[in-house]
Amino acid sequence: MRNLVRELRVEQGLSQGELAKAMDVSRQTINSIEQERYTPSLPLAIGLARYFGKTVEEVFDANGSR
Amino acid sequence: MRTAAGRRQSKWVVPLFSLALGLVFLGIQWANGDPGSGLVSLAIMAAFGAVFLFGGKSETIRGLRGDGRDERFRRIDVNATAFAGVVLIVYAIVGFMVELAHGNDGSPYGLMGAAAGLAYIAAVVWQRIRS
């Protein structure tokens, strides 16, 4: 699913590992979300959106995929 | 709302379980008068456990042993388990047909296929009730 996780993470100067630790998932899971290979669960999507101070719709685009 | 990570298993569970299985194999084979093969079984299971215990840099190892398992790995695990189940069911059906073709009664493949089919139906009913 198309998303802005990578852009928001870089904007905040975070590494994938740091974001993964904050979300309690593996670094590879964050990488998979950024590469649009993995669609996160609703709780994780909400957690990511809250972490960046955004809504889920602002971070994830359900209609878009590369 | 369930967290992304959920409950994680200690990294010691799989290695210790492997070692325990190896000891059980040793006991069974020793009781049958073949302690040499039992020691080989124990060595194989202990080596398997050691790979899991000391292979923590690999995401695959961490996920398989449980301490690196997050929601993505749990999905991988479910898909891998389903794939392994399909392979076993196909194996049981083909084995059953081969045994029938040889004029036998199809055992043990018939029972294996029946157990797999019943387990699948029971799981579908249970999941439907729960969800």
N, CA and C atoms of all chains as a GROMACS GRO file, in nm:
protein
  591
    1MET      N    1   0.084  -0.119   0.000
    1MET     CA    2   0.000   0.000   0.000
    1MET      C    3   0.088   0.125   0.000
    2ARG      N    4   0.055   0.218  -0.089
    2ARG     CA    5   0.135   0.341  -0.098
    2ARG      C    6   0.127   0.416   0.036
    3ASN      N    7   0.240   0.467   0.080
    3ASN     CA    8   0.240   0.537   0.209
    3ASN      C    9   0.356   0.637   0.216
    4LEU      N   10   0.350   0.720   0.320
    4LEU     CA   11   0.451   0.824   0.338
    4LEU      C   12   0.545   0.794   0.455
    5VAL      N   13   0.550   0.667   0.495
    5VAL     CA   14   0.629   0.633   0.614
    5VAL      C   15   0.775   0.672   0.596
    6ARG      N   16   0.831   0.640   0.482
    6ARG     CA   17   0.973   0.670   0.459
    6ARG      C   18   0.997   0.823   0.465
    7GLU      N   19   0.911   0.897   0.396
    7GLU     CA   20   0.928   1.043   0.393
    7GLU      C   21   0.918   1.101   0.534
    8LEU      N   22   0.818   1.056   0.609
    8LEU     CA   23   0.797   1.110   0.745
    8LEU      C   24   0.911   1.069   0.838
    9ARG      N   25   0.959   0.947   0.821
    9ARG     CA   26   1.070   0.899   0.904
    9ARG      C   27   1.197   0.981   0.877
   10VAL      N   28   1.228   1.000   0.749
   10VAL     CA   29   1.349   1.075   0.713
   10VAL      C   30   1.336   1.220   0.760
   11GLU      N   31   1.215   1.273   0.746
   11GLU     CA   32   1.189   1.411   0.788
   11GLU      C   33   1.223   1.429   0.937
   12GLN      N   34   1.196   1.326   1.016
   12GLN     CA   35   1.222   1.333   1.161
   12GLN      C   36   1.363   1.286   1.197
   13GLY      N   37   1.442   1.251   1.096
   13GLY     CA   38   1.580   1.208   1.121
   13GLY      C   39   1.591   1.075   1.192
   14LEU      N   40   1.494   0.988   1.167
   14LEU     CA   41   1.494   0.857   1.234
   14LEU      C   42   1.549   0.749   1.141
   15SER      N   43   1.616   0.650   1.198
   15SER     CA   44   1.656   0.534   1.120
   15SER      C   45   1.538   0.434   1.122
   16GLN      N   46   1.544   0.336   1.031
   16GLN     CA   47   1.439   0.233   1.032
   16GLN      C   48   1.439   0.158   1.166
   17GLY      N   49   1.558   0.136   1.220
   17GLY     CA   50   1.570   0.064   1.347
   17GLY      C   51   1.504   0.141   1.461
   18GLU      N   52   1.524   0.273   1.462
   18GLU     CA   53   1.465   0.355   1.570
   18GLU      C   54   1.312   0.355   1.560
   19LEU      N   55   1.262   0.368   1.438
   19LEU     CA   56   1.116   0.366   1.422
   19LEU      C   57   1.061   0.228   1.458
   20ALA      N   58   1.135   0.124   1.417
   20ALA     CA   59   1.092  -0.012   1.450
   20ALA      C   60   1.084  -0.032   1.601
   21LYS      N   61   1.183   0.020   1.673
   21LYS     CA   62   1.184   0.007   1.818
   21LYS      C   63   1.064   0.080   1.879
   22ALA      N   64   1.036   0.198   1.827
   22ALA     CA   65   0.922   0.276   1.879
   22ALA      C   66   0.789   0.204   1.853
   23MET      N   67   0.781   0.130   1.743
   23MET     CA   68   0.658   0.061   1.706
   23MET      C   69   0.656  -0.083   1.757
   24ASP      N   70   0.767  -0.128   1.817
   24ASP     CA   71   0.779  -0.265   1.868
   24ASP      C   72   0.763  -0.369   1.757
   25VAL      N   73   0.825  -0.341   1.643
   25VAL     CA   74   0.830  -0.438   1.533
   25VAL      C   75   0.975  -0.448   1.487
   26SER      N   76   1.002  -0.537   1.392
   26SER     CA   77   1.139  -0.551   1.344
   26SER      C   78   1.173  -0.442   1.243
   27ARG      N   79   1.303  -0.417   1.226
   27ARG     CA   80   1.347  -0.318   1.126
   27ARG      C   81   1.301  -0.362   0.987
   28GLN      N   82   1.303  -0.493   0.964
   28GLN     CA   83   1.263  -0.546   0.833
   28GLN      C   84   1.115  -0.518   0.804
   29THR      N   85   1.034  -0.515   0.910
   29THR     CA   86   0.892  -0.485   0.890
   29THR      C   87   0.874  -0.340   0.846
   30ILE      N   88   0.947  -0.248   0.909
   30ILE     CA   89   0.940  -0.107   0.866
   30ILE      C   90   0.987  -0.095   0.722
   31ASN      N   91   1.095  -0.164   0.688
   31ASN     CA   92   1.146  -0.161   0.552
   31ASN      C   93   1.042  -0.215   0.453
   32SER      N   94   0.975  -0.324   0.490
   32SER     CA   95   0.875  -0.383   0.402
   32SER      C   96   0.756  -0.288   0.381
   33ILE      N   97   0.719  -0.216   0.488
   33ILE     CA   98   0.609  -0.119   0.475
   33ILE      C   99   0.652  -0.006   0.381
   34GLU      N  100   0.774   0.044   0.400
   34GLU     CA  101   0.822   0.153   0.316
   34GLU      C  102   0.834   0.111   0.169
   35GLN      N  103   0.873  -0.015   0.149
   35GLN     CA  104   0.886  -0.066   0.011
   35GLN      C  105   0.751  -0.111  -0.046
   36GLU      N  106   0.645  -0.096   0.033
   36GLU     CA  107   0.508  -0.132  -0.007
   36GLU      C  108   0.493  -0.281  -0.036
   37ARG      N  109   0.576  -0.362   0.029
   37ARG     CA  110   0.563  -0.507   0.014
   37ARG      C  111   0.471  -0.563   0.122
   38TYR      N  112   0.456  -0.491   0.231
   38TYR     CA  113   0.374  -0.538   0.342
   38TYR      C  114   0.275  -0.430   0.383
   39THR      N  115   0.147  -0.469   0.393
   39THR     CA  116   0.043  -0.378   0.441
   39THR      C  117   0.026  -0.400   0.591
   40PRO      N  118   0.052  -0.298   0.673
   40PRO     CA  119   0.045  -0.319   0.818
   40PRO      C  120  -0.098  -0.343   0.866
   41SER      N  121  -0.108  -0.403   0.984
   41SER     CA  122  -0.239  -0.420   1.046
   41SER      C  123  -0.294  -0.282   1.083
   42LEU      N  124  -0.424  -0.278   1.111
   42LEU     CA  125  -0.485  -0.151   1.150
   42LEU      C  126  -0.419  -0.093   1.277
   43PRO      N  127  -0.395  -0.176   1.382
   43PRO     CA  128  -0.328  -0.119   1.501
   43PRO      C  129  -0.191  -0.059   1.469
   44LEU      N  130  -0.113  -0.125   1.384
   44LEU     CA  131   0.020  -0.072   1.352
   44LEU      C  132   0.008   0.054   1.266
   45ALA      N  133  -0.087   0.054   1.173
   45ALA     CA  134  -0.106   0.172   1.089
   45ALA      C  135  -0.147   0.292   1.175
   46ILE      N  136  -0.236   0.268   1.271
   46ILE     CA  137  -0.278   0.375   1.361
   46ILE      C  138  -0.159   0.421   1.446
   47GLY      N  139  -0.081   0.324   1.494
   47GLY     CA  140   0.037   0.357   1.575
   47GLY      C  141   0.135   0.443   1.497
   48LEU      N  142   0.160   0.408   1.373
   48LEU     CA  143   0.253   0.486   1.290
   48LEU      C  144   0.199   0.627   1.266
   49ALA      N  145   0.069   0.633   1.233
   49ALA     CA  146   0.009   0.764   1.207
   49ALA      C  147   0.016   0.853   1.332
   50ARG      N  148  -0.018   0.798   1.446
   50ARG     CA  149  -0.012   0.875   1.572
   50ARG      C  150   0.130   0.919   1.602
   51TYR      N  151   0.225   0.830   1.574
   51TYR     CA  152   0.366   0.861   1.603
   51TYR      C  153   0.410   0.984   1.525
   52PHE      N  154   0.361   0.997   1.402
   52PHE     CA  155   0.399   1.111   1.319
   52PHE      C  156   0.302   1.229   1.332
   53GLY      N  157   0.203   1.215   1.420
   53GLY     CA  158   0.106   1.322   1.440
   53GLY      C  159   0.014   1.342   1.321
   54LYS      N  160  -0.016   1.235   1.252
   54LYS     CA  161  -0.102   1.241   1.133
   54LYS      C  162  -0.220   1.146   1.151
   55THR      N  163  -0.315   1.154   1.057
   55THR     CA  164  -0.422   1.054   1.055
   55THR      C  165  -0.376   0.939   0.966
   56VAL      N  166  -0.445   0.825   0.981
   56VAL     CA  167  -0.409   0.708   0.900
   56VAL      C  168  -0.422   0.741   0.751
   57GLU      N  169  -0.527   0.815   0.716
   57GLU     CA  170  -0.548   0.849   0.575
   57GLU      C  171  -0.439   0.939   0.520
   58GLU      N  172  -0.378   1.018   0.608
   58GLU     CA  173  -0.269   1.104   0.562
   58GLU      C  174  -0.141   1.026   0.536
   59VAL      N  175  -0.126   0.915   0.607
   59VAL     CA  176  -0.002   0.836   0.592
   59VAL      C  177  -0.018   0.725   0.489
   60PHE      N  178  -0.136   0.665   0.485
   60PHE     CA  179  -0.158   0.550   0.395
   60PHE      C  180  -0.265   0.583   0.291
   61ASP      N  181  -0.239   0.538   0.167
   61ASP     CA  182  -0.335   0.557   0.060
   61ASP      C  183  -0.385   0.419   0.016
   62ALA      N  184  -0.509   0.388   0.057
   62ALA     CA  185  -0.563   0.254   0.030
   62ALA      C  186  -0.582   0.230  -0.120
   63ASN      N  187  -0.593   0.336  -0.198
   63ASN     CA  188  -0.616   0.318  -0.342
   63ASN      C  189  -0.488   0.309  -0.423
   64GLY      N  190  -0.377   0.338  -0.357
   64GLY     CA  191  -0.253   0.345  -0.434
   64GLY      C  192  -0.156   0.235  -0.402
   65SER      N  193  -0.092   0.184  -0.507
   65SER     CA  194   0.021   0.093  -0.489
   65SER      C  195   0.108   0.105  -0.612
   66ARG      N  196   0.241   0.085  -0.588
   66ARG     CA  197   0.333   0.102  -0.700
   66ARG      C  198   0.324  -0.014  -0.799
   67MET      N  199  -0.734  -0.310   2.173
   67MET     CA  200  -0.664  -0.325   2.043
   67MET      C  201  -0.530  -0.395   2.066
   68ARG      N  202  -0.509  -0.502   1.995
   68ARG     CA  203  -0.386  -0.578   2.011
   68ARG      C  204  -0.267  -0.499   1.956
   69THR      N  205  -0.153  -0.508   2.025
   69THR     CA  206  -0.036  -0.434   1.977
   69THR      C  207   0.022  -0.503   1.854
   70ALA      N  208   0.112  -0.432   1.787
   70ALA     CA  209   0.172  -0.487   1.666
   70ALA      C  210   0.258  -0.608   1.698
   71ALA      N  211   0.326  -0.604   1.812
   71ALA     CA  212   0.420  -0.711   1.843
   71ALA      C  213   0.350  -0.831   1.906
   72GLY      N  214   0.254  -0.806   1.996
   72GLY     CA  215   0.189  -0.916   2.065
   72GLY      C  216   0.284  -0.984   2.162
   73ARG      N  217   0.249  -1.108   2.201
   73ARG     CA  218   0.329  -1.180   2.297
   73ARG      C  219   0.447  -1.246   2.226
   74ARG      N  220   0.566  -1.229   2.285
   74ARG     CA  221   0.684  -1.291   2.224
   74ARG      C  222   0.736  -1.401   2.312
   75GLN      N  223   0.788  -1.503   2.246
   75GLN     CA  224   0.838  -1.621   2.316
   75GLN      C  225   0.985  -1.602   2.350
   76SER      N  226   1.028  -1.658   2.462
   76SER     CA  227   1.169  -1.652   2.499
   76SER      C  228   1.254  -1.722   2.394
   77LYS      N  229   1.376  -1.669   2.373
   77LYS     CA  230   1.463  -1.729   2.272
   77LYS      C  231   1.516  -1.866   2.313
   78TRP      N  232   1.490  -1.904   2.438
   78TRP     CA  233   1.539  -2.032   2.487
   78TRP      C  234   1.442  -2.147   2.460
   79VAL      N  235   1.315  -2.116   2.429
   79VAL     CA  236   1.214  -2.222   2.420
   79VAL      C  237   1.246  -2.323   2.310
   80VAL      N  238   1.272  -2.275   2.188
   80VAL     CA  239   1.297  -2.367   2.076
   80VAL      C  240   1.427  -2.446   2.096
   81PRO      N  241   1.540  -2.380   2.134
   81PRO     CA  242   1.662  -2.459   2.157
   81PRO      C  243   1.646  -2.565   2.266
   82LEU      N  244   1.580  -2.528   2.376
   82LEU     CA  245   1.562  -2.626   2.485
   82LEU      C  246   1.466  -2.738   2.444
   83PHE      N  247   1.364  -2.702   2.365
   83PHE     CA  248   1.270  -2.804   2.315
   83PHE      C  249   1.344  -2.901   2.223
   84SER      N  250   1.433  -2.847   2.137
   84SER     CA  251   1.513  -2.933   2.048
   84SER      C  252   1.598  -3.030   2.130
   85LEU      N  253   1.663  -2.975   2.232
   85LEU     CA  254   1.749  -3.059   2.317
   85LEU      C  255   1.666  -3.166   2.388
   86ALA      N  256   1.549  -3.126   2.439
   86ALA     CA  257   1.461  -3.222   2.508
   86ALA      C  258   1.417  -3.333   2.413
   87LEU      N  259   1.382  -3.295   2.288
   87LEU     CA  260   1.344  -3.396   2.189
   87LEU      C  261   1.459  -3.491   2.161
   88GLY      N  262   1.580  -3.433   2.150
   88GLY     CA  263   1.699  -3.516   2.127
   88GLY      C  264   1.718  -3.616   2.240
   89LEU      N  265   1.695  -3.574   2.363
   89LEU     CA  266   1.708  -3.665   2.478
   89LEU      C  267   1.602  -3.774   2.474
   90VAL      N  268   1.480  -3.737   2.431
   90VAL     CA  269   1.373  -3.837   2.418
   90VAL      C  270   1.410  -3.940   2.310
   91PHE      N  271   1.461  -3.890   2.196
   91PHE     CA  272   1.503  -3.982   2.088
   91PHE      C  273   1.612  -4.076   2.140
   92LEU      N  274   1.708  -4.018   2.214
   92LEU     CA  275   1.816  -4.100   2.270
   92LEU      C  276   1.758  -4.209   2.361
   93GLY      N  277   1.664  -4.171   2.447
   93GLY     CA  278   1.603  -4.267   2.539
   93GLY      C  279   1.532  -4.379   2.466
   94ILE      N  280   1.454  -4.341   2.361
   94ILE     CA  281   1.378  -4.442   2.286
   94ILE      C  282   1.473  -4.537   2.214
   95GLN      N  283   1.575  -4.480   2.148
   95GLN     CA  284   1.666  -4.565   2.070
   95GLN      C  285   1.756  -4.651   2.162
   96TRP      N  286   1.790  -4.592   2.276
   96TRP     CA  287   1.869  -4.668   2.374
   96TRP      C  288   1.786  -4.786   2.425
   97ALA      N  289   1.658  -4.759   2.455
   97ALA     CA  290   1.570  -4.866   2.505
   97ALA      C  291   1.552  -4.976   2.401
   98ASN      N  292   1.565  -4.940   2.273
   98ASN     CA  293   1.554  -5.040   2.166
   98ASN      C  294   1.689  -5.102   2.132
   99GLY      N  295   1.790  -5.075   2.217
   99GLY     CA  296   1.921  -5.140   2.200
   99GLY      C  297   2.011  -5.075   2.098
  100ASP      N  298   1.986  -4.947   2.065
  100ASP     CA  299   2.069  -4.880   1.966
  100ASP      C  300   2.114  -4.743   2.018
  101PRO      N  301   2.197  -4.743   2.124
  101PRO     CA  302   2.238  -4.614   2.182
  101PRO      C  303   2.321  -4.529   2.085
  102GLY      N  304   2.393  -4.592   1.993
  102GLY     CA  305   2.474  -4.517   1.895
  102GLY      C  306   2.388  -4.424   1.811
  103SER      N  307   2.280  -4.480   1.755
  103SER     CA  308   2.189  -4.398   1.675
  103SER      C  309   2.124  -4.292   1.762
  104GLY      N  310   2.098  -4.328   1.889
  104GLY     CA  311   2.038  -4.231   1.981
  104GLY      C  312   2.129  -4.112   2.003
  105LEU      N  313   2.259  -4.139   2.015
  105LEU     CA  314   2.354  -4.028   2.034
  105LEU      C  315   2.363  -3.940   1.909
  106VAL      N  316   2.353  -4.005   1.792
  106VAL     CA  317   2.352  -3.927   1.667
  106VAL      C  318   2.228  -3.837   1.663
  107SER      N  319   2.113  -3.893   1.701
  107SER     CA  320   1.988  -3.813   1.705
  107SER      C  321   2.004  -3.695   1.800
  108LEU      N  322   2.062  -3.724   1.919
  108LEU     CA  323   2.080  -3.617   2.018
  108LEU      C  324   2.173  -3.509   1.964
  109ALA      N  325   2.282  -3.552   1.898
  109ALA     CA  326   2.377  -3.454   1.842
  109ALA      C  327   2.310  -3.366   1.736
  110ILE      N  328   2.228  -3.429   1.650
  110ILE     CA  329   2.159  -3.353   1.544
  110ILE      C  330   2.064  -3.251   1.607
  111MET      N  331   1.985  -3.295   1.705
  111MET     CA  332   1.888  -3.205   1.768
  111MET      C  333   1.958  -3.095   1.849
  112ALA      N  334   2.071  -3.129   1.912
  112ALA     CA  335   2.145  -3.028   1.989
  112ALA      C  336   2.206  -2.924   1.894
  113ALA      N  337   2.257  -2.972   1.778
  113ALA     CA  338   2.314  -2.879   1.679
  113ALA      C  339   2.204  -2.787   1.625
  114PHE      N  340   2.087  -2.844   1.599
  114PHE     CA  341   1.972  -2.767   1.553
  114PHE      C  342   1.937  -2.658   1.656
  115GLY      N  343   1.935  -2.698   1.782
  115GLY     CA  344   1.905  -2.603   1.889
  115GLY      C  345   2.011  -2.494   1.900
  116ALA      N  346   2.138  -2.532   1.879
  116ALA     CA  347   2.247  -2.434   1.888
  116ALA      C  348   2.236  -2.330   1.776
  117VAL      N  349   2.200  -2.377   1.656
  117VAL     CA  350   2.182  -2.283   1.543
  117VAL      C  351   2.075  -2.180   1.579
  118PHE      N  352   1.967  -2.228   1.641
  118PHE     CA  353   1.859  -2.136   1.679
  118PHE      C  354   1.902  -2.043   1.792
  119LEU      N  355   1.980  -2.096   1.885
  119LEU     CA  356   2.019  -2.013   2.000
  119LEU      C  357   2.119  -1.905   1.961
  120PHE      N  358   2.214  -1.941   1.874
  120PHE     CA  359   2.323  -1.847   1.842
  120PHE      C  360   2.306  -1.778   1.707
  121GLY      N  361   2.195  -1.806   1.639
  121GLY     CA  362   2.174  -1.745   1.507
  121GLY      C  363   2.088  -1.620   1.513
  122GLY      N  364   2.099  -1.546   1.623
  122GLY     CA  365   2.008  -1.433   1.647
  122GLY      C  366   2.020  -1.316   1.552
  123LYS      N  367   2.127  -1.311   1.469
  123LYS     CA  368   2.139  -1.198   1.376
  123LYS      C  369   2.042  -1.213   1.259
  124SER      N  370   1.999  -1.336   1.235
  124SER     CA  371   1.909  -1.361   1.123
  124SER      C  372   1.765  -1.336   1.165
  125GLU      N  373   1.691  -1.257   1.085
  125GLU     CA  374   1.550  -1.232   1.116
  125GLU      C  375   1.470  -1.362   1.108
  126THR      N  376   1.509  -1.448   1.014
  126THR     CA  377   1.439  -1.576   0.998
  126THR      C  378   1.453  -1.660   1.125
  127ILE      N  379   1.576  -1.668   1.178
  127ILE     CA  380   1.598  -1.747   1.300
  127ILE      C  381   1.521  -1.684   1.417
  128ARG      N  382   1.532  -1.553   1.432
  128ARG     CA  383   1.463  -1.486   1.544
  128ARG      C  384   1.312  -1.506   1.534
  129GLY      N  385   1.260  -1.502   1.411
  129GLY     CA  386   1.117  -1.521   1.392
  129GLY      C  387   1.074  -1.664   1.421
  130LEU      N  388   1.154  -1.760   1.374
  130LEU     CA  389   1.119  -1.900   1.395
  130LEU      C  390   1.126  -1.937   1.542
  131ARG      N  391   1.223  -1.882   1.614
  131ARG     CA  392   1.233  -1.919   1.755
  131ARG      C  393   1.140  -1.836   1.844
  132GLY      N  394   1.083  -1.729   1.789
  132GLY     CA  395   0.974  -1.661   1.860
  132GLY      C  396   1.004  -1.524   1.915
  133ASP      N  397   1.130  -1.495   1.950
  133ASP     CA  398   1.158  -1.367   2.015
  133ASP      C  399   1.162  -1.251   1.915
  134GLY      N  400   1.170  -1.281   1.785
  134GLY     CA  401   1.171  -1.173   1.686
  134GLY      C  402   1.044  -1.170   1.605
  135ARG      N  403   0.938  -1.222   1.664
  135ARG     CA  404   0.815  -1.238   1.588
  135ARG      C  405   0.723  -1.118   1.608
  136ASP      N  406   0.701  -1.044   1.503
  136ASP     CA  407   0.604  -0.934   1.509
  136ASP      C  408   0.488  -0.971   1.415
  137GLU      N  409   0.399  -0.875   1.390
  137GLU     CA  410   0.279  -0.908   1.313
  137GLU      C  411   0.312  -0.956   1.171
  138ARG      N  412   0.415  -0.896   1.110
  138ARG     CA  413   0.453  -0.939   0.974
  138ARG      C  414   0.504  -1.082   0.976
  139PHE      N  415   0.585  -1.116   1.074
  139PHE     CA  416   0.639  -1.253   1.079
  139PHE      C  417   0.528  -1.352   1.113
  140ARG      N  418   0.431  -1.310   1.196
  140ARG     CA  419   0.320  -1.401   1.227
  140ARG      C  420   0.241  -1.432   1.098
  141ARG      N  421   0.227  -1.330   1.011
  141ARG     CA  422   0.158  -1.355   0.884
  141ARG      C  423   0.240  -1.451   0.797
  142ILE      N  424   0.372  -1.429   0.796
  142ILE     CA  425   0.462  -1.520   0.722
  142ILE      C  426   0.446  -1.662   0.776
  143ASP      N  427   0.439  -1.674   0.908
  143ASP     CA  428   0.427  -1.805   0.973
  143ASP      C  429   0.297  -1.874   0.933
  144VAL      N  430   0.186  -1.798   0.931
  144VAL     CA  431   0.057  -1.856   0.894
  144VAL      C  432   0.061  -1.904   0.749
  145ASN      N  433   0.117  -1.821   0.659
  145ASN     CA  434   0.125  -1.860   0.518
  145ASN      C  435   0.215  -1.983   0.499
  146ALA      N  436   0.328  -1.984   0.571
  146ALA     CA  437   0.420  -2.097   0.558
  146ALA      C  438   0.356  -2.225   0.612
  147THR      N  439   0.281  -2.212   0.723
  147THR     CA  440   0.214  -2.328   0.780
  147THR      C  441   0.107  -2.382   0.684
  148ALA      N  442   0.032  -2.291   0.622
  148ALA     CA  443  -0.070  -2.332   0.525
  148ALA      C  444  -0.004  -2.403   0.406
  149PHE      N  445   0.109  -2.350   0.360
  149PHE     CA  446   0.180  -2.412   0.247
  149PHE      C  447   0.227  -2.554   0.285
  150ALA      N  448   0.285  -2.566   0.405
  150ALA     CA  449   0.331  -2.697   0.450
  150ALA      C  450   0.213  -2.794   0.462
  151GLY      N  451   0.098  -2.744   0.509
  151GLY     CA  452  -0.022  -2.827   0.521
  151GLY      C  453  -0.069  -2.877   0.385
  152VAL      N  454  -0.069  -2.789   0.286
  152VAL     CA  455  -0.111  -2.830   0.150
  152VAL      C  456  -0.016  -2.936   0.096
  153VAL      N  457   0.115  -2.915   0.117
  153VAL     CA  458   0.214  -3.014   0.070
  153VAL      C  459   0.188  -3.150   0.135
  154LEU      N  460   0.162  -3.151   0.266
  154LEU     CA  461   0.138  -3.277   0.336
  154LEU      C  462   0.009  -3.344   0.289
  155ILE      N  463  -0.095  -3.264   0.264
  155ILE     CA  464  -0.222  -3.321   0.217
  155ILE      C  465  -0.205  -3.382   0.077
  156VAL      N  466  -0.135  -3.310  -0.011
  156VAL     CA  467  -0.109  -3.364  -0.145
  156VAL      C  468  -0.028  -3.494  -0.134
  157TYR      N  469   0.072  -3.492  -0.046
  157TYR     CA  470   0.156  -3.611  -0.024
  157TYR      C  471   0.071  -3.728   0.022
  158ALA      N  472  -0.022  -3.701   0.115
  158ALA     CA  473  -0.108  -3.808   0.167
  158ALA      C  474  -0.200  -3.862   0.057
  159ILE      N  475  -0.257  -3.772  -0.024
  159ILE     CA  476  -0.349  -3.817  -0.130
  159ILE      C  477  -0.274  -3.900  -0.235
  160VAL      N  478  -0.156  -3.850  -0.277
  160VAL     CA  479  -0.078  -3.923  -0.378
  160VAL      C  480  -0.032  -4.058  -0.321
  161GLY      N  481   0.014  -4.056  -0.195
  161GLY     CA  482   0.058  -4.180  -0.130
  161GLY      C  483  -0.056  -4.280  -0.120
  162PHE      N  484  -0.176  -4.232  -0.087
  162PHE     CA  485  -0.295  -4.317  -0.079
  162PHE      C  486  -0.323  -4.383  -0.214
  163MET      N  487  -0.317  -4.302  -0.321
  163MET     CA  488  -0.345  -4.356  -0.455
  163MET      C  489  -0.240  -4.458  -0.497
  164VAL      N  490  -0.113  -4.428  -0.466
  164VAL     CA  491  -0.005  -4.521  -0.502
  164VAL      C  492  -0.023  -4.654  -0.428
  165GLU      N  493  -0.058  -4.647  -0.298
  165GLU     CA  494  -0.080  -4.769  -0.220
  165GLU      C  495  -0.198  -4.848  -0.275
  166LEU      N  496  -0.306  -4.778  -0.314
  166LEU     CA  497  -0.421  -4.847  -0.374
  166LEU      C  498  -0.381  -4.915  -0.504
  167ALA      N  499  -0.300  -4.843  -0.584
  167ALA     CA  500  -0.257  -4.898  -0.712
  167ALA      C  501  -0.172  -5.023  -0.695
  168HIS      N  502  -0.106  -5.034  -0.581
  168HIS     CA  503  -0.025  -5.152  -0.553
  168HIS      C  504  -0.108  -5.264  -0.488
  169GLY      N  505  -0.237  -5.243  -0.481
  169GLY     CA  506  -0.324  -5.347  -0.427
  169GLY      C  507  -0.332  -5.348  -0.275
  170ASN      N  508  -0.280  -5.242  -0.211
  170ASN     CA  509  -0.287  -5.233  -0.064
  170ASN      C  510  -0.409  -5.154  -0.021
  171ASP      N  511  -0.427  -5.142   0.111
  171ASP     CA  512  -0.547  -5.072   0.160
  171ASP      C  513  -0.528  -4.921   0.173
  172GLY      N  514  -0.413  -4.870   0.132
  172GLY     CA  515  -0.393  -4.724   0.134
  172GLY      C  516  -0.333  -4.670   0.261
  173SER      N  517  -0.315  -4.758   0.361
  173SER     CA  518  -0.257  -4.709   0.487
  173SER      C  519  -0.106  -4.691   0.473
  174PRO      N  520  -0.045  -4.598   0.545
  174PRO     CA  521  -0.110  -4.511   0.645
  174PRO      C  522  -0.161  -4.380   0.585
  175TYR      N  523  -0.153  -4.368   0.449
  175TYR     CA  524  -0.185  -4.239   0.387
  175TYR      C  525  -0.333  -4.202   0.399
  176GLY      N  526  -0.420  -4.304   0.396
  176GLY     CA  527  -0.562  -4.276   0.408
  176GLY      C  528  -0.595  -4.210   0.541
  177LEU      N  529  -0.537  -4.264   0.648
  177LEU     CA  530  -0.560  -4.206   0.781
  177LEU      C  531  -0.502  -4.065   0.791
  178MET      N  532  -0.382  -4.048   0.732
  178MET     CA  533  -0.320  -3.915   0.733
  178MET      C  534  -0.409  -3.813   0.662
  179GLY      N  535  -0.460  -3.852   0.544
  179GLY     CA  536  -0.546  -3.762   0.468
  179GLY      C  537  -0.675  -3.731   0.543
  180ALA      N  538  -0.732  -3.836   0.606
  180ALA     CA  539  -0.857  -3.817   0.682
  180ALA      C  540  -0.833  -3.722   0.800
  181ALA      N  541  -0.720  -3.743   0.870
  181ALA     CA  542  -0.690  -3.657   0.985
  181ALA      C  543  -0.672  -3.512   0.940
  182ALA      N  544  -0.602  -3.494   0.826
  182ALA     CA  545  -0.580  -3.358   0.776
  182ALA      C  546  -0.713  -3.294   0.735
  183GLY      N  547  -0.797  -3.370   0.665
  183GLY     CA  548  -0.926  -3.316   0.620
  183GLY      C  549  -1.015  -3.279   0.738
  184LEU      N  550  -1.023  -3.368   0.838
  184LEU     CA  551  -1.106  -3.339   0.956
  184LEU      C  552  -1.051  -3.219   1.034
  185ALA      N  553  -0.917  -3.213   1.046
  185ALA     CA  554  -0.858  -3.099   1.117
  185ALA      C  555  -0.889  -2.968   1.045
  186TYR      N  556  -0.885  -2.972   0.912
  186TYR     CA  557  -0.914  -2.851   0.834
  186TYR      C  558  -1.059  -2.807   0.856
  187ILE      N  559  -1.151  -2.903   0.847
  187ILE     CA  560  -1.294  -2.868   0.864
  187ILE      C  561  -1.318  -2.816   1.006
  188ALA      N  562  -1.260  -2.882   1.106
  188ALA     CA  563  -1.276  -2.837   1.245
  188ALA      C  564  -1.220  -2.696   1.263
  189ALA      N  565  -1.106  -2.668   1.200
  189ALA     CA  566  -1.045  -2.535   1.212
  189ALA      C  567  -1.132  -2.429   1.145
  190VAL      N  568  -1.189  -2.464   1.029
  190VAL     CA  569  -1.277  -2.368   0.959
  190VAL      C  570  -1.398  -2.335   1.047
  191VAL      N  571  -1.460  -2.439   1.104
  191VAL     CA  572  -1.578  -2.418   1.190
  191VAL      C  573  -1.539  -2.332   1.311
  192TRP      N  574  -1.427  -2.365   1.375
  192TRP     CA  575  -1.380  -2.291   1.494
  192TRP      C  576  -1.352  -2.145   1.460
  193GLN      N  577  -1.284  -2.124   1.348
  193GLN     CA  578  -1.251  -1.986   1.308
  193GLN      C  579  -1.376  -1.908   1.272
  194ARG      N  580  -1.474  -1.976   1.210
  194ARG     CA  581  -1.598  -1.907   1.174
  194ARG      C  582  -1.674  -1.864   1.299
  195ILE      N  583  -1.675  -1.950   1.402
  195ILE     CA  584  -1.743  -1.917   1.527
  195ILE      C  585  -1.673  -1.800   1.595
  196ARG      N  586  -1.541  -1.802   1.593
  196ARG     CA  587  -1.463  -1.701   1.665
  196ARG      C  588  -1.464  -1.564   1.596
  197SER      N  589  -1.482  -1.564   1.464
  197SER     CA  590  -1.467  -1.434   1.395
  197SER      C  591  -1.601  -1.377   1.350
   0.00000   0.00000   0.00000
